Amino acid sequence: MRTLLICLTFLMSTKLIAQNGLERIIVEKYYISDENDAKVTEGGYLKPGSVTYRIWVDMLPRYSLQAVYGVTGHPLILATSTYFFNNEIYGGPRANDVTRLKLDQNTAMLDSWVSVGAGSDADFAIMKKDDSYNSFTNKSGILKSQNPEAGIPLTKYDGLLAGSPQRVVSLYGIDTTELRMINNYTDTTAKGQEFKTENGSWASFGGAYGTDSSNKVLIAQLTTEGNLSFELNIQLGTPFGSVENYYARNPKGSELQIPDLIYPKVKNASPTIKWTSIPKKKKIKKYEIQKLSFDVSDADDNIRKVELYANDLKQTELFTSPFTFSWNPQLTGQVKVYAYVFDNAGERTKSEVIILNIVE
């Protein structure tokens, strides 16, 4: 077993059940700096036009975020074309290192860090659009930008919810040296910074949940005046005591993938699927094995799997060609039969629906 997953044995279950608990990754533009922000250099120079991004894991209810990680062949990457901004006085590599009582001073509010749900040592992070009463006043008189690209200004809602106890980031296979680009120093001369690991993670011992039923958990806040990019691998805990593993690229077997795990999103053509073998009988007996075949294709030649459905119930799946199913019909009456083809970028296409008459 891969080294990282051995280190995270407390997170693992002996059985993996693909319940698709990860709905999406949300990239929120939290703040865009202006000329007034650049005038306060205590804590470091914040270049006008710098964008503070918040990256959220959006899960189904009762699922938990366990780890953001990289393993051999599946790197975890956070990168910018220039440099990440760090508050050099009150910042830190983890949200839990940032003191709530210092957030209203200079640019501490925009420090770059990783998280498992916290916005500071004493605040839960929530999306600004979900906030309803928290406004922010900066003691230095800055961070008042109302750039419409960043949505709601911080002076109205700050995306923080005071409370405890906070889920604390646990680091595995990553040390503070590797996280130096989001620690307490801003290298304004950098022409590109990248954090990359194939044997490390930041994780939540016991799992992290959102503050309400929408179940969104913040995993990073990153400020840069350059172009942000990332590739994420995510481990979720399910309500059933198992785990789900999502990979940015090349999932195999029970591993899962959604396009949001790569940012900016990669343009990808959807795969195609068509029937090549359909039962010719007008009536089919229940439990009479049927051969159902499909021809599939993908512009990138990266077909991942084909799933067979009957009356919207998944019957089985195939991961390798030929995509010919030996289907044992266990329903009766008019049954809608179709299939989905998935590629390695998470795109899927539905086949034509056929109607089969199943009799006892």
Rosetta blueprint (number, residue, H / E / L):
1 M L
2 R L
3 T H
4 L H
5 L H
6 I H
7 C H
8 L L
9 T H
10 F H
11 L H
12 M L
13 S L
14 T L
15 K L
16 L E
17 I L
18 A L
19 Q L
20 N L
21 G L
22 L E
23 E E
24 R E
25 I E
26 I E
27 V E
28 E E
29 K E
30 Y E
31 Y E
32 I E
33 S L
34 D L
35 E H
36 N H
37 D H
38 A H
39 K L
40 V L
41 T L
42 E L
43 G L
44 G L
45 Y L
46 L L
47 K L
48 P L
49 G L
50 S L
51 V E
52 T E
53 Y E
54 R E
55 I E
56 W E
57 V E
58 D E
59 M E
60 L L
61 P L
62 R L
63 Y L
64 S E
65 L E
66 Q E
67 A E
68 V E
69 Y E
70 G E
71 V E
72 T L
73 G L
74 H E
75 P L
76 L E
77 I E
78 L E
79 A E
80 T E
81 S L
82 T L
83 Y L
84 F E
85 F L
86 N L
87 N L
88 E L
89 I L
90 Y L
91 G L
92 G L
93 P L
94 R E
95 A H
96 N H
97 D H
98 V L
99 T L
100 R H
101 L H
102 K H
103 L L
104 D L
105 Q L
106 N L
107 T L
108 A H
109 M H
110 L H
111 D L
112 S L
113 W E
114 V E
115 S L
116 V L
117 G L
118 A E
119 G L
120 S L
121 D L
122 A L
123 D E
124 F E
125 A E
126 I L
127 M L
128 K H
129 K H
130 D H
131 D L
132 S L
133 Y L
134 N L
135 S L
136 F L
137 T L
138 N L
139 K L
140 S L
141 G L
142 I L
143 L L
144 K L
145 S L
146 Q L
147 N L
148 P H
149 E H
150 A H
151 G L
152 I L
153 P L
154 L L
155 T L
156 K L
157 Y L
158 D L
159 G L
160 L E
161 L E
162 A E
163 G L
164 S L
165 P L
166 Q L
167 R L
168 V L
169 V L
170 S E
171 L E
172 Y E
173 G L
174 I L
175 D L
176 T L
177 T L
178 E L
179 L L
180 R H
181 M H
182 I H
183 N L
184 N L
185 Y L
186 T L
187 D L
188 T L
189 T L
190 A L
191 K L
192 G L
193 Q E
194 E E
195 F E
196 K E
197 T E
198 E L
199 N L
200 G E
201 S E
202 W E
203 A E
204 S E
205 F E
206 G E
207 G E
208 A E
209 Y L
210 G L
211 T L
212 D L
213 S L
214 S L
215 N L
216 K E
217 V E
218 L E
219 I E
220 A E
221 Q E
222 L E
223 T E
224 T E
225 E L
226 G L
227 N L
228 L E
229 S E
230 F E
231 E E
232 L L
233 N L
234 I E
235 Q E
236 L E
237 G E
238 T L
239 P L
240 F L
241 G L
242 S L
243 V E
244 E E
245 N E
246 Y E
247 Y L
248 A L
249 R L
250 N L
251 P L
252 K L
253 G L
254 S L
255 E L
256 L E
257 Q L
258 I L
259 P H
260 D H
261 L H
262 I E
263 Y E
264 P L
265 K L
266 V L
267 K L
268 N L
269 A L
270 S L
271 P L
272 T E
273 I E
274 K E
275 W E
276 T E
277 S E
278 I L
279 P L
280 K L
281 K L
282 K L
283 K E
284 I E
285 K E
286 K L
287 Y L
288 E L
289 I L
290 Q E
291 K E
292 L E
293 S E
294 F E
295 D E
296 V E
297 S E
298 D L
299 A L
300 D L
301 D L
302 N L
303 I E
304 R E
305 K E
306 V E
307 E E
308 L E
309 Y E
310 A E
311 N L
312 D L
313 L E
314 K E
315 Q E
316 T E
317 E E
318 L E
319 F L
320 T L
321 S L
322 P L
323 F E
324 T E
325 F E
326 S E
327 W E
328 N L
329 P L
330 Q L
331 L L
332 T L
333 G E
334 Q E
335 V E
336 K E
337 V E
338 Y E
339 A E
340 Y E
341 V E
342 F E
343 D E
344 N L
345 A L
346 G L
347 E L
348 R E
349 T E
350 K E
351 S L
352 E L
353 V L
354 I E
355 I E
356 L E
357 N E
358 I E
359 V E
360 E L
